[in-house]
């Protein structure tokens, strides 16, 4: 009888030691995260725009994604927000853009708290039902045991021709009566992930 009582706890101890623990994902904290881009109109007028509604996660497998609600664009001019949503992003058909990549999460988690790690990845941007391979340079900082930040270590340059947005840019130029709108934008970001 004594042997049978002992065997059950030992079995569960061995099972626990050799099983893979199911740790929670690392989730993007919208209130502490930003994605900004700079547009240039009429040759030399630069303006900063931001997306206010972001979500995303990094799974323990290293699968990461950031989802941008394109209707959350803030340009500080309401009519321009509406026009860019309708004419450029076509948010009624394509409400979100998603960026996916695989990261080395274990290396990130082994980084000393307060220290940063510079990494380069190739991710996939899904925009208006099309996918684009995008190289990206990141600085990852371990903030604490349960959080880390991901920032652009250099601006990400995106081109409207490559992303199939040239028609939308031209529509915006015409409706705003501008001589030009640059087809290239500079994107920067600062994202916080918390477990």
ABEGO torsion letter per residue (X at the ends): XAAAAAAAAAAAAAAAAABBBBBBBBBBBAAABBBBBBBBBGGABBBBBBBABBBEBBBAAGBBBBBBBAAABBAGBAAAAAAAAAAAAGAAABABBBBBBBBBAAAAAABBBGBBBBBBBBBBBBBGGBBBBBBBBBBBBBABAABBBBBBABBBBBBAAAAGAAAAAAAAAAAAGBABBBABBBBBBBBBBBX
